[in-house]
Amino acid sequence: MSSAQPMKIVAIGGSVRPRSSTELALRAVLAAAAERGAETTLFSGPDLLLPPYEPGAVDARGRHMLAAIEAADAVVLGSPGYHGTVSGLVKNAIDHLEELRGGSRCYLDGIPIGCVATAYGWQAAVNTLGTLRVLAHSLRGWPTPLGIALNMAGPGVFAEDGSVLEPSVGDSVRIMADQLMSFGRIPAVAPS
Ligand SMILES: Cc1cc2nc3c(=O)[nH]c(=O)nc-3n(C[C@H](O)[C@H](O)[C@H](O)COP(=O)(O)O)c2cc1C
């Protein structure tokens, strides 16, 4: 990637709930990345209302999302913890990435992946973050050293306007943006 070209970062996740906290967290990471010069795209809320993934039968909305991911230099995955793990809505969107297996880059090979989880308690938040990191690995990506788990049952994480209220969360968001953008691209190793 030439230094003249902005880094492209795509985030996928959230819920269809108005004022989804997961979406707010993804927006915060993307805003921090944009401040650092990245070009950012978010797929959240209604963007995730894709039909259940069927190999080879992706609709126009799904193809649009996949084209953005294929061109991305880094990806951020975000999910609420539903019954202790990644929500079906987010998992279905991630299942669509199967279409990238035979693409110009196999899945998310060699790029950094930020993982963000929210839940109404630490147990599901941390478990969901762990599952997102497993998904990132299985897609051949590199989870950033810092993942973000947010307990929405705790004191105000976000302000009314959606901005980050809790200073430690702001720090995590900035560190994740730094890690996504300083990672660089690791060339895929050709099989011998
Ligand atoms: C179907 C469903 C299942 C949930 N399961 C859990 C859970 O197991 N543990 C937990 O701490 N919170 C659980 N929650 C709460 C959500 O994880 C939490 O409110 C989250 O921040 C919602 O994300 P959102 O604001 O992006 O929609 C659940 C919520 C729903 C709707």
The ligand as an SDF file (V2000), in Angstrom:
LIG
                    3D

 31 33  0  0  0  0  0  0  0  0999 V2000
  -31.3100  -11.9950   22.8760 C   0  0  0  0  0  0  0  0  0  0  0  0
  -30.3840  -11.3400   23.8780 C   0  0  0  0  0  0  0  0  0  0  0  0
  -29.5570  -12.1190   24.6370 C   0  0  0  0  0  0  0  0  0  0  0  0
  -28.6790  -11.5230   25.5350 C   0  0  0  0  0  0  0  0  0  0  0  0
  -27.8520  -12.3150   26.2610 N   0  0  0  0  0  0  0  0  0  0  0  0
  -27.0090  -11.7430   27.1430 C   0  0  0  0  0  0  0  0  0  0  0  0
  -26.1260  -12.5520   27.9170 C   0  0  0  0  0  0  0  0  0  0  0  0
  -26.1120  -13.7690   27.8310 O   0  0  0  0  0  0  0  0  0  0  0  0
  -25.3100  -11.9340   28.8080 N   0  0  0  0  0  0  0  0  0  0  0  0
  -25.2810  -10.5650   28.9420 C   0  0  0  0  0  0  0  0  0  0  0  0
  -24.4920  -10.0570   29.7410 O   0  0  0  0  0  0  0  0  0  0  0  0
  -26.0800   -9.7830   28.2020 N   0  0  0  0  0  0  0  0  0  0  0  0
  -26.9510  -10.3300   27.3190 C   0  0  0  0  0  0  0  0  0  0  0  0
  -27.7690   -9.5460   26.5700 N   0  0  0  0  0  0  0  0  0  0  0  0
  -27.6410   -8.0870   26.6830 C   0  0  0  0  0  0  0  0  0  0  0  0
  -26.8060   -7.5190   25.5480 C   0  0  0  0  0  0  0  0  0  0  0  0
  -25.6050   -8.2300   25.3300 O   0  0  0  0  0  0  0  0  0  0  0  0
  -26.3910   -6.0730   25.8630 C   0  0  0  0  0  0  0  0  0  0  0  0
  -27.5130   -5.2990   26.2070 O   0  0  0  0  0  0  0  0  0  0  0  0
  -25.6690   -5.4910   24.6570 C   0  0  0  0  0  0  0  0  0  0  0  0
  -24.9220   -4.3660   25.0690 O   0  0  0  0  0  0  0  0  0  0  0  0
  -26.6410   -5.0950   23.5550 C   0  0  0  0  0  0  0  0  0  0  0  0
  -25.9100   -4.6100   22.4610 O   0  0  0  0  0  0  0  0  0  0  0  0
  -26.5320   -3.5060   21.5080 P   0  0  0  0  0  0  0  0  0  0  0  0
  -26.7360   -2.2620   22.3600 O   0  0  0  0  0  0  0  0  0  0  0  0
  -25.4820   -3.3110   20.4690 O   0  0  0  0  0  0  0  0  0  0  0  0
  -27.8170   -4.0290   20.9840 O   0  0  0  0  0  0  0  0  0  0  0  0
  -28.6620  -10.1150   25.6860 C   0  0  0  0  0  0  0  0  0  0  0  0
  -29.5390   -9.3380   24.9170 C   0  0  0  0  0  0  0  0  0  0  0  0
  -30.4070   -9.9400   24.0390 C   0  0  0  0  0  0  0  0  0  0  0  0
  -31.3390   -9.0630   23.2280 C   0  0  0  0  0  0  0  0  0  0  0  0
  1  2  1  0
  2  3  1  0
  2 30  2  0
  3  4  2  0
  4  5  1  0
  4 28  1  0
  5  6  2  0
  6  7  1  0
  6 13  1  0
  7  8  2  0
  7  9  1  0
  9 10  1  0
 10 11  2  0
 10 12  1  0
 12 13  2  0
 13 14  1  0
 14 15  1  0
 14 28  1  0
 15 16  1  0
 16 17  1  0
 16 18  1  0
 18 19  1  0
 18 20  1  0
 20 21  1  0
 20 22  1  0
 22 23  1  0
 23 24  1  0
 24 25  2  0
 24 26  1  0
 24 27  1  0
 28 29  2  0
 29 30  1  0
 30 31  1  0
M  END
$$$$
